[in-house]
């Protein structure tokens, strides 16, 4: 390997921070917003409620509760806020001298921004026992972006990740109490990661590294639903890990001094990575307390330990390794629905959601994540017997999040805390033909 290639490989960790970042709704970078009808309940009862075709994502067995042809589509609007406060960060070091931070916005501003997460579903009753469905959603994503001159710019300036998941499904009604379901998932991932790179020559402008990658992979999901009594239903579902191997380009832009054969004004090379997005399991209960009140509960597990580290390769060699040591997480949710009359239902919910990041020294700037509490409120309105509109709002509360990321001396140490929260709005329209 040439000296020039070695420099580029070490200078840019590409998606090391990127693929382990971004999500600000469910803990980590998972997006629970696969419908908007569950927002008002903080997604309590998600694998057992089956009130519209979006059950295809949370538990495909729920299609057996939807006679005829059903369509459902929605949009969730998400506004995370990540505001960093410095408490002793140090700038990246060059091979020969220290590089002080610029005198601009050292805290980077608000790294969060608005995002829209759409979804669409269709379920069809083939006969008394068999049901088919198709779901489209975005199970992982969102972004962080800081000011160009912030103190942690050598760790991350911008990262965005987008996914799309297409989920054909089938369900079988075993008897009046038991139903089972299964689905196949094709998932596409796209990521854009940018950070500053210290120029090795004193007094020169920072270089910028940019990586764009994309790829697709396959997974599967299973579901079971059992009617314990006329008023109580239990749902259990599982979604598999999906191993992605995205590839693309790594580009280094050098607006400072150039060195022939080592530091050109622009260099582009190949880049690739491998990451296993986590599997999930959900156990849900829905209980009709009486003609007006419905109670919902949820316990879910996410296997974030599938991402202990991330290795990036370029030009056939490992460029860098990031030790994340993500932990598996649990989420608990409780909700209630109150049926006001034949048209109106009021929803509410609360949830506690663990973060896969529990070490300040390993917390990436692109994922200032922490445990969070959901408080949710929603309403449902029925237009006649076949059309339903749901709206919901959730506020996610996160305690002060510390960071002391000293994982790479050449990037500097980011030391301080984040003040974070999320506002989440959603609307879902469902119709039965």
ABEGO torsion letter per residue (X at the ends): XBAAAAAAAAABAEAAAAAABGBABBBEABBABABAAAAAAGGBGAAAAGABAAAAAABAAAAAABBEBBBBBBBBBBBBBBBBBBBGBBBBBBAABBBBBBABBAAGEBABBBBBBBBBBBBBBABAABBBBBBBBBABEEBBBBBAABAAAAABABBBBBBBBBBBBBBBBABAABBBBBBBBBBBBBBBBBBBBBBABBGBBBBBBBBBBBBBBBBBBBBBBBBABAABBBBBBBBBBBBBBBBEBBBBBBABBBBBGABBABBBBBBBBBBBBBBBBBBBBBBBABAABBBBBBBBBBBAAABABBBBBBGGBBABBBBAGBBBBBBBBBBBBBBABAABBBBBBBBBBBBABABAAABBAABBBBBBBBBBBBBBBBBEAABBBBBBBBBBBBBBBBBBBAABAAAEBBBEBBBBBBBBBBBBBBBBX
